[in-house]
């Protein structure tokens, strides 16, 4: 049975969502962002991710597998995202 831990990350207002996801996964794994083993482009198109939570896509949820984690991004009615990482290590 795998141990599952939850980690929440709220990006800065000017932080691209793809950068926030990479940072959240690294922090959830207690890894340095630059030295982490997971590369976002292996699992998701970073440019597409950055464009998702614009004004025309408010209040939405996106979930995907990233490394040994499940990333869930939830945006409120203003499009402000919060990232939840469930680590399955």
C-alpha positions as CSV (number, residue, x, y, z in Angstrom):
1,X,0.0,0.0,0.0
2,X,1.4,3.4,-1.0
3,X,1.5,6.3,1.4
4,X,-0.4,9.3,0.1
5,X,0.3,12.8,1.3
6,X,-1.5,16.1,0.3
7,X,0.3,19.3,-0.4
8,X,-1.3,22.7,-1.4
9,X,0.4,25.5,-3.3
10,X,-1.1,28.9,-4.1
11,X,0.8,30.5,-7.0
12,X,1.8,34.2,-6.9
13,X,-0.3,36.5,-9.0
14,X,2.4,36.9,-11.7
15,X,3.6,33.2,-11.6
16,X,2.9,31.2,-14.7
17,X,0.7,28.2,-13.9
18,X,3.2,25.7,-15.4
19,X,5.9,27.1,-13.2
20,X,3.6,26.9,-10.2
21,X,2.9,23.2,-10.9
22,X,6.6,22.4,-11.3
23,X,7.3,24.2,-8.0
24,X,4.4,22.4,-6.2
25,X,5.5,19.0,-7.4
26,X,9.1,19.7,-6.3
27,X,8.1,21.0,-2.9
28,X,5.7,18.0,-2.4
29,X,8.6,15.7,-3.0
30,X,11.1,17.8,-0.9
31,X,13.2,18.3,-4.0
32,X,14.9,21.4,-5.5
33,X,12.9,22.8,-8.4
34,X,16.0,22.8,-10.7
35,X,17.2,19.4,-9.7
36,X,13.9,17.5,-9.5
37,X,13.6,14.4,-11.7
38,X,10.1,15.1,-13.1
39,X,10.0,17.3,-16.3
40,X,6.6,18.9,-16.9
41,X,6.8,18.5,-20.7
42,X,6.9,14.7,-20.2
43,X,3.2,14.8,-19.1
44,X,1.6,18.1,-20.2
45,X,1.9,21.0,-22.6
46,X,3.1,23.8,-20.4
47,X,2.0,26.6,-22.9
48,X,-1.5,25.1,-23.0
49,X,-1.6,24.9,-19.2
50,X,-0.6,28.5,-18.8
51,X,-3.5,29.6,-21.1
52,X,-6.2,27.6,-19.3
53,X,-7.1,29.9,-16.4
54,X,-7.6,33.1,-18.4
55,X,-10.7,35.3,-18.0
56,X,-12.8,33.2,-20.4
57,X,-12.1,30.0,-18.4
58,X,-13.1,30.9,-14.9
59,X,-14.1,28.6,-12.1
60,X,-12.7,25.3,-13.4
61,X,-10.9,22.2,-12.3
62,X,-8.1,20.3,-14.0
63,X,-6.6,17.1,-12.8
64,X,-3.6,15.1,-14.2
65,X,-0.9,12.7,-13.2
66,X,2.5,14.2,-12.7
67,X,5.4,11.9,-11.8
68,X,4.2,9.9,-8.8
69,X,1.6,12.5,-7.9
70,X,-1.9,13.6,-8.9
71,X,-2.1,17.3,-9.5
72,X,-5.4,19.0,-9.2
73,X,-5.8,22.7,-10.1
74,X,-8.9,24.5,-9.0
75,X,-9.7,28.1,-10.0
76,X,-12.2,30.2,-8.2
77,X,-14.7,32.5,-10.0
78,X,-12.0,35.1,-10.5
79,X,-9.6,32.5,-12.1
80,X,-7.2,32.4,-9.1
81,X,-5.8,28.8,-9.0
82,X,-4.8,26.7,-6.1
83,X,-2.8,23.5,-6.8
84,X,-3.3,20.4,-4.7
85,X,-0.6,17.7,-5.0
86,X,-1.3,14.2,-3.8
87,X,2.0,12.4,-3.5
88,X,1.8,8.6,-3.9
89,X,5.3,7.6,-2.7
